[in-house]
Amino acid sequence: MPPVADAFNTVMAPLYWVVSVVLMGWHWLFDQILPADSGWTWALSIVGLTLVVRAALIPLFVKQIKSSRNMQMLQPKVKELQKKYGHDRERLAQETMALYKDAGTNPFASCLPILAQMPIFLALFRVIDQATKDNPLGVLTETDAAQLEGASLLGARIADTFLEAFGIGDWPVLLLTAGLVLMMTATTFTTQRQLMRKNMPESALTGPYAQQQKMLLYILPVAFGVGGIFFPVGVLLYWTTSNLWTMGQQFYVIRNNPAPGTPAFDAKLARDIRKGKVAPPEPPAKKTSAPKPQPKRQQPKKQSRKKRRGGPRPTQQPGEADA
């Protein structure tokens, strides 16, 4: 074995042990009702492994939610920094990171559950891959490895990959692996889109945080879609189940504890009002405008008798009154 591979296996050995212990624990449980070498037994064992891993990652998910909300609340201040230091990108980056640090948040915390799963994901990949090469890892025995190698699910073995099936034209395997790759990609995309559409206020839809979320929305599904053609059926089952867990967990949080100022928050408020849990908000009081002052009527000026008669009266000549 090359020195690099040997060192890699040494570092990963504890994870091989953990993954194989959990996997074989579930296999023993399902073995009580299903054949030990059945593909369904191993598939359900992998699903059980996924549930254990995701349950263990719940604290990280809570941290992710808190960090995401802090990022949303900081967006107005981030926009102020953009206006102030928009001409200096280096200074803008420094001030933005200082703002995040002072608020105790991390812009990359949204990736924590995915990053934490990657070693488990890789360990499961290696356990399945090496079982097909008669090299059991962790607590797997040679008998367990032989069963895992030959286990068949809907016409495909747990260790089959899309790329291998494409090379030999094995249509049952191609259909199953292609379907799992599409499900893995679609659930990854839907999870990110669900977060952006329902649990992000309008103020957070622009700026660096929004750009990060948009990148994750498109880059992650593409990355998993391309990498999925190399993954065994068992690994595809793991990641698809993990995505479904994430969707359900995120749906629960968005529905019951949405971030303020988001469409999900408005929807929850409307539900609470319908159920009588919250009093409906009072309509805003109408502003009564002050009556416009009426123009003051100007009394006509009192005119002299001469002006009322149209001008000065002609002077009376002496003797005219006697005529």
GUSEZA-765807 format. One record per residue: z, y, x of N, C-alpha, C, O in turn; residue in one letter. Coordinates in steps of 0.1 Angstrom, whole numbers, plus 5000, padded with zeros to 4 digits. Each point is the difference from the previous one (the first is absolute). Layout:
<pts>
ZYXZYXZYXZYXa...
</pts>
This chain:
<pts>
500049885009500050124991500050125009500850015009m498350094988500050125008501350085000500849994990p499550085021501350075000500350104989501150014995p497850065001500150104989500449934987500950044993v498449855004500349924988501449945000500750004990a499749965022501349945001501150104998501049984993d498850145013500950114998500150044985501050044994a497849975000499950034985500849914992500850044991f499149835011500749904993501550005002500849984991n499650065021501450025003500650114992501149994995t498250125004500550124993500049964985500950044993v498149895002499949974986500849884995500149974988m500449965021500749874997501150024989500149924991a500850185010501050024989499350024986500549954990p498450125010499350024987499449874995500049974988l499449955021499549874996501149914994499849944990y501450075016501149924995500450054986500249924991w499950215007500450064987499049974989500449954990v498350075013499049974990500049864997499949964988v500149955022499949864997501349954992499849914991s501450145012501249964993499950034985500249924991v499350215006499950044986498949924993500149964989v498850035018498949924994500349864997499749954989l501049985020500449864998501149994989500149904994m500750205005501150004990499350004986500449934991g498650165007499350004987499249874999499949954988w499550005022499349884999500949884996499649924991h501650085014500949894995500350024986500249904992w500050225003500350024986498849964991500349934990l498550115013498949964992499649855002499349944991f501150015020499849855002500749924990499749884998d501350174995500849924990499249984988500349914992q498650175005499249994988498649985003499249964991i500350065021498649995004499949925012500949985008l497949954994499849935013500250085012499650125000p500949835011500350085012498750055007500050105006a499049824992498750045007499150074991498850025004d501650024984499150074991499850155004500950065006s497949994992499750145003500950094992500350115004g500049854983500850094992501450015005500650104999w499949795007501450005006500050105011501050085001t498049925008500050095011499750154996500650095005w498549924985499750134995501250074993500350125003a500449804989501350064994501050035010500850094999l499349835012500950025011499750135007500950085004s497849954997499650135007500450124991500450105004i499449884982500450104991501550035001500550115000v500349785000501450015002500450075012500950085000g498449895012500350075012499750154998500850085005l498249964988499650144998501250074992500350115003t500249824987501050064992501350035008500750104998l499649805011501250025009499850125009500950085002v497949935004499750115009500150134993500650105005v498849914983499950134993501450044995500450115000r500449794996501450034996500850065011500850094999a499049855013500750055012499550145004500850075007a498049974989499550135003500350114990499650115002l501249864988500350104989500750125006499650114996i501449885014500550125006499050095006500150124999p498949825008498950085006499250074989499650115001l500249824988499250064989500850124994499450104997f501949895002500850114995499950125009499950114996v500149865017499950105010498650074999499950125002k499149804996498750054998499950094988499450115002q501249864987499950084988500750135003499550114996i501749895010500750125003499250095010500050124998k499449825012499350085009498750064993499750125003s499749814989498850054992500450124992499250094999s501949904994500550114992500350125008499750124996r501049865015500350115009498750075005499950125001n499149805002498750065004499450084989499450115003m500749844985499450084989500850134998499350104997q502049905004500850124998499750105011500250134998m499449835014499750085012498650074999499750085009l499549874982498650055001499950154998499150065007q501650014985499950144999500350075014499350095003p501749865004500350065013498949975010499750085009k499749804990498949965009498950104997499350045010v500449994978498950094997500350145006499150075005k502249974995500350135006499750005015499650095006e500849795000499749995015498550005002499550065010l499749884981498650005002499450144999499150045008q501450044983499650144999500450085013499250095004k502049885001500550085011499349965013499750085009k500249794993499549955013498649934999499749915008y499650124982498749934998499050035011499149915002g501150195006499150035011500349925012499250005010h502049954991500549935011500449854996501249984996d498049935006500249864995501249945007500749924994r499450105019501149945008501350064995501049924999e499150214999501350064996500349954985501149974997r497850014995500249964987500649865000500949964992l498649955016500549865001501450005005500849924994a499650165015501350015005501050044990501149954998q498550164995500950064989500149904988501149994995e497949945002500049904989500949895003500849964992t499149985021500949895004501450055000500949924997m499450205008501350055000500650014986501249984998a498050064992500450014986500449864995501049994994l498249915009500349874996501349955006500849934994y499350105019501249965007501350064995501049934998k498950204999501250074994500349944986501250004996d497849964997500349944986500349865001500449944989a499650005023500449865001499049904994500449894995g498350145005499049924995498949965010499950075010t499449834987499049955009498649994993500049924990n499050155014498749994993499449865000499149974992p501349945017499549875001500949894993499749885002f501350174991500949904994499349924989500549894996a498450174998499349934989499449875006499649914992s500250085021499449875006501149905003499649895005c501750144993501049915005499949864995500149905008l499850084978499949864996498849925005500149885003p498850194999498849935006500249975014499849895005i500850205003500249985014501049895002499949925009l501250084983501049905001499549864997500549905005a498550094986499449874996499149945010499749885001q499750215007498949955009500549895010499349905001m501950115005500449885008500249874992499649905005p500950114983500149884991498649954997499849885000i499350214997498749974997499349925011499449904998f500850165014499449945012500749865003499349915004l502050084994500749885003499549894990499849885004a500050154983499549904990498649965004499649884999l499650225005498649965005500049905011499349915000f501650125010500149905011500549874996499649905006r501450094985500649884996498949914993499949885003v499350184988499049934993498949965010499549895000i500150205008498949985010500349895010499249915002d502050095003500449905010500349864993499949905007q500550104981500249884993498649924999500049885000a498950194998498749935000499649955014499049935001t501750115009499649965014501149915005500149985013k500649954978501149915004501050065010500549935009d499850204988501050075009501050074991500050124998n500949804995500950064991501050105007500549975010p499750144983500950105005501350014992500049954988l501050115017501350014993500649874997500149915009g500350074979500749874996499049904994500449894996v498350145004499049914995500049885009499950015012l500049874981499849875008498549975000499250074993t500449835014498749955000499549964986498950024996e502049924997499749954986499850124991499050014992t501850105010499850124992498750075003499350044991d500449965022498750065004498849934995499050064996a501149805004498949924995499850034985498950004995a502250014997500050024986499450144997499150024991q501350085017499550144998498550015003499350074994l500349855017498650015004499149944989498950054997e501649844996499149934991500250044985499349964991g501750135007500350044986498850084994499550095007a500149874981498850064994500450074987500849954992s498650175006500350094988498750044994499350085007l500349874981498850044994498849985009499050085000l501049815007498849965008500150065014499049985008g502050094995500150065014501449975006501049994993a498949995020501349975007500850135003499450105000r501949885001500850125002499650075013500250125001i499349815009499650055013498650055000499650055011a499649944979498650045000499850155000500950074994d498149985012499750145000498650034995499149914999t500650214996498750044995498949985011499049954997f501450105015499050005011499549855003498949985002l502149934999499649865003499249944989499149935002e501350104985499349944989498650064999499049934996a500850205008498750065000499149935010498849994997f501749975014499249945011499549864996498949965004g501849974987499649874996499549994986499649904995i500450214998499650014986500849924990499549944991g501850075011501049934991500350094988500850095001d498549904988500050094989501450014993500550114997w500249775001501350014993501050095009500750084994p499249905019500950085009499650145000500850095000v497949945000499450135000500550084988500450115001l499549824987500350074988501550034999500450114996l500549805009501450024999500450115010500850094996l498849905016500450105010499450134997500750105002t498049914993499550134996500850064989500250125000a500249804990500850054989501350055005500550114995g500149825014501350055005499950125009500950094999l498049925008499850135008499850124991500550105002v498749884987499850114991501350034993500350124998l500549794998501350024994500950085009500750094996m499349875017500950065010499550155001500950095001m497849935000499550145002500250084988500550125001t499349834987500150074987501550044998500350114996a500649805007501450034997500650105010500850084997t498749925016500350105009499650144996500850095001t497949924994499550134996500750054987500450114999f499949794992500650044987501450055003500550104993t500249845016501450045003500150155005500850084996t498349955014500050135005499550114990500550114999q498549854993499550094989501050034990500250114995r500649785001501050024990501150105005500450084992q499949925021501050095005499550145000500750104996l498049925007499450145001499850064986500250124999m499449804992499650054987501250034991500050104992r501149825009501150014990501250065006500950054992k499349945021501450045005499850105012500950005009n498150084990499950115010499850134992499050014992m501850105010499850124994498750075005499549965011p500050144982498850075004500250065013499050025008e502250034995500250075013499949915012499750045011s500449824987499949915011498649945001499749915008a499350144984498749945000499150075011498849975001l501850135006499350065011500950015012501249994999t498250025012500850015013500049875007499349904996g501450095016500049885008500549884993499449895002p501650124990500549884993499049944991499849884999y499550214993498949954991498949935008499549904996a500250165016498949945008500449865005499249915001q502150085002500549875005499949904989499549885002q500950154986499949914988498549964997499849894997q499350215004498649974997499549915011499149914997k501350115015499549905011500549864997499249915001m502150084995500549874997499349944988499849884999l499850204991499449964988498749925003499649904994l499650155016498749945003500049915013499349905000y501550145009499949935013500749864999499549905005i501750094988500749874999499249904993499949885005l499550154983499249894994498849955008499749895000p499750215007498849965008500549915012499349905003v501850145003500549925011500449864996499649905007a501150094982500349874995498849924995500049885002f499150194992498849934996499249945011499549894999g500350195012499349955012500849895007499449895003v501950134998500849905007500249874992500349905005g499550124981500349884992499149885002500349894997g498550145008499049895002500549905011499549895002i501550165007500549925011501349934995500549915008f500150134981501349954996499949864993499149984992f501849935011500049874992500450034986500650114996p499149794995500450014986501550034998500450094992v500449855016501550024999500450145003500950064993g498550005017500350145003499550104989500650104997v498249874998499550084989500949994988500250104993l500349795004501049984989501250095003500650064991l499949945021501250085004499750144997500850074993y498149995012499850144999499750044986500450114996w498949814996499750044986501350004992500250094992t500649815010501349994993500950125004500750064992t499349985021500750125004499550124994500850094996s497949935002499550124993500450004986500350114994n499749774999500450004986501550044999500350074990l500549885019501450045000500150165002500850064992w498449995017500150155002499650074987500650104997t498349854997499650074987501050004990500350104993m500449785005501049994990501350095004500550074991g499849935021501250075005499750154998500950084996q497949965008499750144999499850054986500450114996q499149804995499950044986501450024994500250094992f500749835012501450014995500650135004500650074992y499249975021500650125005499350124994500750104995v498049905004499350114994500450024985500150124995i500049774998500350014986501550054997500250084991r500749875017501450024997500750115009501050064996n498449975015500650115009498950085006499950005013n499250064979498950085006500450125007501150064998p498149995011500250135007499850114990499150004992a501850105009499850124991498750075003499550015011p500050044977498750085001498849915001498950055004g501249824993498849915000499749964986500850014991t497949945007499749944987500949894995500349994988p500249935022500949894996501450064995500649954990a499850165015501250074996499950054986500949994992f497950075005499850064987499949884990500550014988d498949885015499949894991501449944997500249964989a500650035021501449954998500850094991500749964991k499150175011500750104992499649984985500850014991l497949975007499549994986500649874994500350004988a499849895020500549884995501550024996500549954990r500250115019501550024997500250094988500949984993d498250125005500150084988499849924987500750014990i498249905011499749924988501249904997500349974988r500449985022501149914998501350074997501049934998k499050205003501250074997501050015011501150044999g498549925013500850015012500250145005501050045006k498050044992500050145005499650094988499149974993v501650145006499650104990498750075004499850035011a499349994979498850065003500250155005501050064995p498349985014500250145005499750104990499149994991p501750125009499950104990498750085003499750035012e499650004978498750085002500450145006501050064996p498249995012500350135006500050114990499250004991p501850095010500250104990498850105001499550045010a500050004978498950094999500550145004501050044995k498250025013500450145004499650094989498850014996k502250064999499750114990499750135006500850065007t498049984991499650135006500650114993500150004987s500350105020500650124994498950074991498950015005a501550054984499050074991499450125008500750075007p498049944991499450115007500450134994500150024988k500350085020500450134994498950074993498950015005p501450034982498950074992499850145006501050075004q497849974996499850145005500650104991500049994987p500750105019500850104992499050104993499150065006k501149944981499150094992500350155002501250044999r497850025005500150155003499950084988498950004993q502150085004499950084988499150125003500050065011q499249974979499150125003500850135001501050024994p498550065015500750135003499850094988499050014993k502150065004499950094989499250125003500250085010k498849944982499150115002500350124992500649994989q499150135016500250124992499150014988499049935000s501350154991499250014988498650055003499049964994r500950125016498750055004499149895005498849994997k501849915011499249895006499649914989499049935000k501950054990499749914989498950054991499249924995r500650215005499050064991498750025008499050054995r501049905017498750005008499850125008498950025006g502150064997499850115009500750124995500750004990g499250115018500750124996499450074988498750004998p502150054994499550074987499550145004500650075008r498249964986499550145004501050114996500749994990p499250115018501050114998499650074987498950044998t502149994994499850074987499950155003500950065006q498050004989499850145001500850084990500349954989q500150165015500850084991499250034987498950055001p501749934988499350044988499349884993499650014989g500249875019499349894994500949944989499449954991e501850045011500949944990500050084987500249944989a499450195011500050084988498749994993499950044988d499149915019498650004994499949904989499049984994a
</pts>
